[in-house]
Amino acid sequence: MLMVCHHLNPRVPEDLAFAESRIRATTIAAEDVLHDIGALSITSSDAQAMGRIGEVVCRTWQVAHVMKQRFGDRGSELP
């Protein structure tokens, strides 16, 4: 996605180097935790009507699954 958004060419070594410099594993790992605890929203449809509700639902269930694995079954905590 980074290559497309910045109009980079994967055949140009400088473009590849730029893209690789922007991808940081530690930042991605930290974002994963923040996403999983709900500090950052990742379940949304884009504003240009390109998103699909099915993708939003699927991603919501994926996040719930990861949270259950990391933090355990919360049971019936809702009133």
C-alpha positions as CSV (number, residue, x, y, z in Angstrom):
1,M,0.0,0.0,0.0
2,L,2.9,2.4,0.8
3,M,4.3,1.9,-2.7
4,V,0.9,2.7,-4.3
5,C,0.1,5.7,-2.1
6,H,3.4,7.3,-2.8
7,H,3.4,6.4,-6.4
8,L,6.6,4.4,-6.1
9,N,8.0,2.0,-8.6
10,P,9.1,-1.4,-7.3
11,R,11.7,-1.6,-10.0
12,V,13.5,1.5,-8.8
13,P,16.0,0.7,-6.1
14,E,15.7,4.1,-4.4
15,D,11.9,3.7,-4.3
16,L,12.3,0.3,-2.7
17,A,14.8,1.6,-0.2
18,F,12.4,4.4,0.8
19,A,9.5,2.0,1.3
20,E,11.6,-0.4,3.4
21,S,12.8,2.5,5.6
22,R,9.1,3.4,6.3
23,I,8.2,-0.1,7.6
24,R,9.2,-0.5,11.2
25,A,8.5,-3.9,12.8
26,T,8.6,-2.5,16.4
27,T,6.0,0.3,15.5
28,I,3.8,-2.3,13.8
29,A,4.0,-4.5,16.9
30,A,3.1,-1.6,19.2
31,E,0.2,-0.7,16.9
32,D,-1.1,-4.2,17.0
33,V,-1.4,-4.1,20.8
34,L,-3.1,-0.7,20.7
35,H,-5.5,-1.9,18.1
36,D,-6.3,-5.0,20.1
37,I,-7.1,-3.1,23.3
38,G,-9.3,-0.7,21.4
39,A,-7.0,2.4,21.8
40,L,-6.9,2.7,18.0
41,S,-9.8,2.1,15.8
42,I,-9.3,-0.3,12.9
43,T,-12.8,-1.4,12.1
44,S,-14.2,1.2,9.8
45,S,-15.3,1.6,6.2
46,D,-13.5,4.3,4.2
47,A,-15.2,7.6,3.5
48,Q,-15.0,7.2,-0.3
49,A,-17.5,4.3,-0.4
50,M,-14.9,1.8,-1.4
51,G,-15.0,-0.1,1.9
52,R,-17.4,-3.0,2.2
53,I,-19.5,-3.7,5.3
54,G,-18.6,-7.3,5.0
55,E,-14.9,-6.4,5.4
56,V,-15.7,-4.3,8.5
57,V,-17.7,-7.2,10.0
58,C,-14.9,-9.7,9.2
59,R,-12.2,-7.5,10.7
60,T,-14.3,-6.9,13.8
61,W,-14.6,-10.7,14.4
62,Q,-10.8,-11.1,13.7
63,V,-10.0,-8.5,16.3
64,A,-12.3,-10.1,18.8
65,H,-10.7,-13.4,18.3
66,V,-7.2,-12.0,18.8
67,M,-8.4,-10.2,22.0
68,K,-9.9,-13.5,23.3
69,Q,-6.6,-15.3,22.7
70,R,-4.5,-12.6,24.3
71,F,-6.7,-11.6,27.2
72,G,-8.8,-14.7,27.7
73,D,-12.6,-15.2,27.6
74,R,-14.3,-12.3,29.4
75,G,-17.4,-14.4,29.9
76,S,-20.7,-12.5,30.3
77,E,-19.4,-9.2,31.8
78,L,-22.1,-7.1,30.2
79,P,-25.2,-6.3,32.3
